[in-house]
Amino acid sequence: MSLNNDWYDNIITENGILNIPYEQISNERKRIGFGRYGIVYKTTCNWIEGDVAVKEVYVRSENYRECIENFINEVKIHNRARNKRIIQLYGISRNREKKLYYIVIEYANDGTLCDYINKKDLKERIRLATQISEGLSYLHNKLNISHRDLHMRNILVKDGNIKISDFGMSKGLDDKNKSFGLLPTFKSWKLSAFALDKVSDIYSLGVILLKLSNCRRTLFPKEQTRKREKTTMTSILKELQFKPLEPVYLSTIKRNHHIDIQF
Ligand SMILES: Nc1ncnc2c1ncn2[C@@H]1O[C@H](COP(=O)(O)OP(=O)(O)OP(=O)(O)O)[C@@H](O)[C@H]1O
C-alpha cells in the first residue's frame, strides 16, 4: 500500500466516511479497553446522540506505516459493514498535533460477550449464539469479508444484543495474500498456527459456541470436562467441513444446543 500525506483525506473522500472534527469529541473520557494500537474510551460527541466509543491510535515514527495501514484497513472494512449485528462506525477523527487518530463507533453498554455471559441461562446463550452467527454470516456471505480475529472480547453486547466489532485484522475474501495467526486447537489444547480466512472464522465461531454452551470464560477447562468438550468440538468441525456455509451456522447452533441439553 502506498502512503502519501493525504492518506487521511483520501480514505474520507474515497470511502464516504464521516470526518468528525476533533473539537466535537468531548474531553470527558472514561477508559474502557485497551488494544494493540491504543486505548478505547467511552465518551460523547456533539454530532452523535448518546454515548460513543472512540478507539485512539497513537502513530509513533517507529511503527508509522503499520499503524496507518492498519487504521485504513479497519476503517475501510468497518465502513462497508452496516448491519444490526455489527457495531456501527460513525466516523473518524484526528488530533494532528498529538499524532492521534480516532475511530468513532457505537458504544456497547453491556460490554464484551466475555463479561456478559456470566450467569446467563441456556436460552439466552442460544439467542446470543444465533445473533453471532447472523453477524458472521452477513460478513461472509453478503460482504465477502473474513473477520479473522473473532473472539469473546471482540464481540460486544448492546442492550442485550450482539454487535461484532474490531475489524483491524479483517480482509476481503478475494484478497490473495494469505496470513497466519494463532488459534487454540483441540488436539493439544495449545495455540497453533492457522491460515486466517473464512474457515478460521468458522473455527473461531465453534470455539465461541463451545464457550457459550458451557457458560464459562476460558477455553482451557478442568480435566473432567475436556473429553466431553473434545467430542462436542469434533462434531462441530466435522459438520463445518461437509456442508455448505449458510445452513452450517444454524445446524452448528442446533447441534450445540442438542449436545448441551444432553450434558
Ligand atoms: N464500542 C465499544 N463499546 C464498548 N466497549 C468497547 C467498544 N469497543 C471496544 N471496547 C472495549 O475495548 C476493548 C478493546 O477494543 P478492540 O479490541 O476493538 O481494540 P483493538 O485496539 O482493535 O484491540 P485488538 O488488540 O483486539 O486488535 C474491547 O475488548 C472492549 O472491552
PDBQT file of the ligand as one rigid body, heavy atoms in Angstrom, charges set to zero:
ROOT
HETATM    1  N1  LIG A 301     -17.862   0.022  21.018  1.00  0.00    +0.000 N 
HETATM    2  C1  LIG A 301     -17.436  -0.392  22.190  1.00  0.00    +0.000 A 
HETATM    3  N2  LIG A 301     -18.242  -0.367  23.265  1.00  0.00    +0.000 NA
HETATM    4  C2  LIG A 301     -17.806  -0.805  24.473  1.00  0.00    +0.000 A 
HETATM    5  N3  LIG A 301     -16.564  -1.305  24.701  1.00  0.00    +0.000 NA
HETATM    6  C3  LIG A 301     -15.715  -1.365  23.664  1.00  0.00    +0.000 A 
HETATM    7  C4  LIG A 301     -16.098  -0.904  22.358  1.00  0.00    +0.000 A 
HETATM    8  N4  LIG A 301     -15.055  -1.091  21.528  1.00  0.00    +0.000 NA
HETATM    9  C5  LIG A 301     -14.070  -1.637  22.264  1.00  0.00    +0.000 A 
HETATM   10  N5  LIG A 301     -14.448  -1.803  23.546  1.00  0.00    +0.000 N 
HETATM   11  C6  LIG A 301     -13.615  -2.351  24.638  1.00  0.00    +0.000 C 
HETATM   12  O1  LIG A 301     -12.248  -2.157  24.307  1.00  0.00    +0.000 OA
HETATM   13  C7  LIG A 301     -11.574  -3.429  24.147  1.00  0.00    +0.000 C 
HETATM   14  C8  LIG A 301     -10.546  -3.315  23.020  1.00  0.00    +0.000 C 
HETATM   15  O2  LIG A 301     -11.227  -2.995  21.811  1.00  0.00    +0.000 OA
HETATM   16  P1  LIG A 301     -10.740  -3.519  20.410  1.00  0.00    +0.000 P 
HETATM   17  O3  LIG A 301     -10.454  -4.997  20.504  1.00  0.00    +0.000 OA
HETATM   18  O4  LIG A 301     -11.690  -3.090  19.368  1.00  0.00    +0.000 OA
HETATM   19  O5  LIG A 301      -9.390  -2.727  20.278  1.00  0.00    +0.000 OA
HETATM   20  P2  LIG A 301      -8.174  -3.091  19.366  1.00  0.00    +0.000 P 
HETATM   21  O6  LIG A 301      -7.188  -1.992  19.549  1.00  0.00    +0.000 OA
HETATM   22  O7  LIG A 301      -8.634  -3.345  17.972  1.00  0.00    +0.000 OA
HETATM   23  O8  LIG A 301      -7.705  -4.448  20.030  1.00  0.00    +0.000 OA
HETATM   24  P3  LIG A 301      -7.050  -5.722  19.395  1.00  0.00    +0.000 P 
HETATM   25  O9  LIG A 301      -5.768  -5.829  20.116  1.00  0.00    +0.000 OA
HETATM   26  O10 LIG A 301      -8.007  -6.857  19.763  1.00  0.00    +0.000 OA
HETATM   27  O11 LIG A 301      -6.944  -5.521  17.928  1.00  0.00    +0.000 OA
HETATM   28  C9  LIG A 301     -12.703  -4.431  23.902  1.00  0.00    +0.000 C 
HETATM   29  O12 LIG A 301     -12.343  -5.744  24.278  1.00  0.00    +0.000 OA
HETATM   30  C10 LIG A 301     -13.811  -3.852  24.773  1.00  0.00    +0.000 C 
HETATM   31  O13 LIG A 301     -13.599  -4.205  26.139  1.00  0.00    +0.000 OA
ENDROOT
TORSDOF 0
